[in-house]
Structures are given as structure tokens and as C-alpha cells.
Amino acid sequence: MKKLLAVVATVTALLVLFQVVGAQVPPVSRGGQLYDEWWKVTGAEAPTSSHPVWATQSTNTRTGEDTWRCKECHGWDYLGAEGAYGSGSH
């Protein structure tokens, strides 16, 4: 259930971000930028605390703004622990 809520929250946040930012960058490029450091794209301040869902896992020891980067949990290949981020510091 927690994973489902995290996915719903992420999708909702991305939909809101797409509406806030507008269509100044082609959608594929914008998606990649938002997936990485969304606060730079939207002009928001970078998060300083760890994402609340971050505490539900124990394999990735990053903290602060890194925990708000979609790619940190899901990986660039969107396979998470089953993909390229399955080993190493992620």
C-alpha cells in the first residue's frame, strides 16, 4: 500500500509540475529534467530534508535533496533495484 501511495503521489506531483512549468521545452526533454532535479526546472527551492517515503527503505543511504530525485528510487531505466541501480551507491 505504501508503494502504491508513493507512486500515486509521484505521478500527481509530476502532473502538477508539467502544468506549472508550461511547454517551453519539448516534452521528452522536460520529463528527463523533472525526473532528475525537478526543483531546478520549476524554479522551486531545492528540498533540504529527506523525502518522507525514503525511511521505508534501507539500501540507499543518500539524504536530503537526492532523496527527492525520481531517478534515485526508480533509476534512469525505471527498473529500480532490478535495473542499473541494483548495485552501487543507489
TASUL-V530543 format. One line per field, one symbol per residue. ss: DSSP state (a for helix, b for strand, c for the rest). phi: phi as a letter, one per 30 degrees, with the letter a starting at -180 (. if undefined). burial: 1 if it has 9 or more other C-alpha atoms within 8 Angstrom, else 0. Layout:
ss->???
phi->???
burial->???
//
This chain:
ss->caaaaaaaaaaaaaaaaaaaacccccaaaaaaaaaaaaaaaacccccccccaaaaacccccccaaaaacaaaaacccccaaacaaacccc
phi->.ddddddddddddddddddddicdbeedddeddddcbeddddiddddccddededdbbcccdbidedcdedddcidchchddcdddbidc
burial->000001000000010011001000000001001111111111000010011000000000000111111111111000111011110001
//
